[in-house]
Amino acid sequence: MDPQRARFVVTRATTNAVLYGRPDPFGPILGVTGMSSIGGSLQGDPQAANAPDGDVLVFGRDTSNQVVTNRIVGGATPTGFTVVPGGLLVSSEIEVVEPSGAAGELVRIFARGLDDGAVYTNPMTTGGWTGWRNLGGFTTSEISAALTAVTKMPTVWSPVVPTTV
């Protein structure tokens, strides 16, 4: 990410609370306005994403191994941490990507299941969370996800005609 274009920075304090800051347009290149606590008590590092409405979404794993999120309205007012619905307990940091908004999808989060080590995903759409989906596998590492450009291939219709040999 280009630090000069960053809209926010999140980190975890020594108290495990989440700190949030915004770039200082008048400060040094990597300068950030004063970091403020937005509460919470996380294990591991927080992740954040832009919401299309200008809000910031912060994610993390709380001390009960639940995935939690905090919406920072207008990039300035935190709403407080709430558990992402679905009851999944996780053993990894939360990975978040920002899809293009296709089909109303705002963000997609990924995590490793505590009980089975499988990779799970849960998209947040304009209608809310769609639920945890097991992508399978078993992993002991942290999860990393990225978006790739999708190129539409032209659709060619070619009927299949059964033949007898």
LOSE-647505 format. One line per 8 residues: number of its first residue (from 1); their letters; for each residue x, y, z of C-alpha. Coordinates in steps of 0.5 Angstrom, whole numbers, always signed. Example, Ala and Ser with C-alpha at 12.3 -4.5 7.8 and 13.67 -1.06 7.14 Angstrom:
LOSE-647505
1) AS) +25,-9,+16 | +27,-2,+14
This chain:
LOSE-647505
1) MDPQRARF) +0,+0,+0 | +2,+7,-2 | +3,+10,+5 | +2,+17,+2 | -5,+15,+0 | -7,+11,+7 | -13,+13,+10 | -12,+10,+17
9) VVTRATTN) -7,+5,+21 | -9,+0,+26 | -5,-3,+31 | -5,-7,+38 | -3,-4,+44 | +1,-7,+50 | -5,-7,+53 | -8,-11,+47
17) AVLYGRPD) -13,-6,+46 | -14,-3,+38 | -10,+3,+37 | -13,+7,+31 | -10,+13,+27 | -11,+17,+21 | -5,+20,+16 | -3,+27,+18
25) PFGPILGV) -3,+31,+11 | +2,+36,+14 | +7,+31,+18 | +12,+27,+15 | +11,+22,+9 | +9,+16,+14 | +6,+21,+20 | +0,+19,+23
33) TGMSSIGG) -4,+23,+27 | -5,+21,+35 | -7,+14,+35 | -13,+13,+39 | -16,+7,+43 | -22,+4,+40 | -22,-1,+45 | -23,-9,+45
41) SLQGDPQA) -18,-14,+47 | -15,-18,+42 | -10,-24,+41 | -6,-22,+35 | -6,-16,+30 | -12,-13,+28 | -14,-12,+20 | -18,-6,+17
49) ANAPDGDV) -21,-5,+11 | -25,+1,+7 | -33,+0,+7 | -36,+3,+1 | -39,+8,+5 | -33,+11,+7 | -33,+8,+14 | -27,+3,+16
57) LVFGRDTS) -28,-4,+18 | -23,-7,+24 | -23,-14,+25 | -19,-18,+30 | -19,-25,+34 | -22,-23,+41 | -19,-27,+48 | -25,-32,+47
65) NQVVTNRI) -22,-34,+40 | -28,-31,+36 | -28,-26,+30 | -30,-19,+32 | -31,-13,+28 | -31,-5,+30 | -34,+0,+25 | -31,+7,+25
73) VGGATPTG) -36,+11,+22 | -34,+17,+17 | -27,+14,+19 | -28,+18,+26 | -33,+15,+31 | -32,+7,+33 | -38,+4,+34 | -35,-2,+39
81) FTVVPGGL) -33,-9,+38 | -38,-14,+36 | -38,-21,+35 | -38,-23,+27 | -44,-28,+27 | -44,-35,+26 | -40,-38,+32 | -34,-40,+29
89) LVSSEIEV) -28,-40,+34 | -21,-39,+30 | -14,-40,+32 | -11,-35,+27 | -11,-28,+25 | -16,-25,+21 | -15,-24,+14 | -19,-19,+10
97) VEPSGAAG) -20,-17,+3 | -24,-11,-1 | -28,-14,-7 | -30,-10,-12 | -37,-9,-10 | -40,-14,-15 | -46,-18,-12 | -47,-13,-6
105) ELVRIFAR) -40,-16,-3 | -37,-11,+1 | -31,-15,+5 | -29,-22,+5 | -26,-25,+11 | -22,-31,+12 | -19,-35,+18 | -17,-42,+21
113) GLDDGAVY) -22,-46,+25 | -20,-47,+32 | -23,-54,+32 | -21,-57,+25 | -15,-52,+22 | -19,-51,+16 | -19,-45,+12 | -26,-41,+13
121) TNPMTTGG) -29,-35,+9 | -35,-30,+11 | -37,-25,+6 | -40,-19,+9 | -46,-16,+4 | -50,-10,+4 | -55,-15,+7 | -50,-17,+13
129) WTGWRNLG) -46,-23,+14 | -47,-29,+9 | -44,-34,+14 | -38,-38,+15 | -36,-43,+9 | -31,-48,+10 | -26,-48,+4 | -23,-54,+7
137) GFTTSEIS) -16,-56,+8 | -12,-56,+14 | -7,-51,+16 | -2,-49,+21 | +0,-42,+18 | -3,-35,+18 | -8,-34,+12 | -6,-29,+7
145) AALTAVTK) -11,-27,+1 | -11,-23,-5 | -16,-20,-10 | -14,-22,-17 | -16,-18,-24 | -22,-22,-27 | -22,-22,-35 | -28,-24,-38
153) MPTVWSPV) -28,-29,-43 | -33,-28,-49 | -38,-34,-48 | -39,-38,-54 | -45,-43,-55 | -43,-49,-58 | -48,-55,-57 | -46,-62,-56
161) VPTTV) -49,-67,-60 | -48,-74,-57 | -45,-79,-62 | -45,-86,-63 | -39,-90,-65
